[in-house]
Amino acid sequence: MSYSWPRNTVFHELTLDVEDRICVSCGGFLEVYSHRQRRFFTLEGPIHLTSKLARCEAPACPGQRATVNPEAETALVMPRWILAWDVFCWLGHRRFARHWSVPQIREELADAHQIRVSADAIERYIGRYQCMLAARQQDPCVLADAYRGTKALTLSIDGLQPEKGHETLYVVRELSQKRVWFAEALLSSSADEVRRLFVRAREWAERLHLPIRLWLSDKQDAFVTGIAAEFAGVPHRYCSNHFVRDVAKPMLNADSHTKVEMRSKIRGLRALERTELEAQRATPTAEVPEPPAAERAAAARCGADSGNVVLDYCAAVRGILNDDQGGPLHPPGMRMAEALGEVRESLQRNLEAKKGGAATINWNG
């Protein structure tokens, strides 16, 4: 990856030599014939690395002209990278353990370590980190160690579609160790395509020498036929979340209709906010006698407080109307009704607290 280093960059100089100068082909001595220069960032500062390159010069050697590199170089930084391993691991930890955004990572690298790279470069390194992490999680030795005390496997499969029209990502999980085994995006959800995932899952189970106790899924046709074909005799159960969601479909449809009706009754939020904001920005044009300082402060405090209260209520109601989270056990329409009821009770208490306030709130306007 090319990088334009500022002219005033101060580098730490480092030179690496070939560790073993004996030719593995003929036993002769390896001669240094060239040097490779490269620069990269570390958390301790930028490095200018000089690597000595060696080769066997014996005419009859079968390994003649083959270049031997210092092995310590890849322990510092990968080929064509400008970020050393310590920066790379720091970046991955901030992104996936602390859930930092790319702009946050970029700013912290620049402020704390004087490492200035583009957002695109950071995203590329994050992608590489994900690939390495996925490969590590699928390493046979790591898997064998993770399932050392496990007696049987419980597997699940589900299809995740980010947006309509996109490829569906099929994810296979093992539930006893709460571990994602693998995921693959398929262009087609046909039985033949999906069956490849079950073949792969069976190979993983055989490699671990563990029986499969149970499969869980939403029982799509491709899942039913694939599991029956590759795991004869293994129980296949309906996922409880999908089951409840399917059973609750009529109730969720009614809940959605109720949300639409409630939204239609809450009108004029934007107009109310606009009126209040314009009132706060307005300045008096007529000159009037200036009241005492205490009265001016009290009036300003009262006006600002009341205006902010109005805007806070509007923001709360808007958040309630836009909240579509929940599920079959916590329908969003019911949650919306409860939240709007709490707002109404709060407004009613404020009205009753005013002198002579016996008004009643009417959502219908």
Helices and strands as residue ranges (DSSP letters): E 12-16, E 30-42, E 45-56, H 72-76, H 85-96, H 102-113, H 119-137, H 140-146, E 153-160, E 168-174, E 179-186, H 191-208, E 212-217, H 221-230, E 236-238, H 240-247, H 249-265, H 269-281, H 293-321, H 332-353
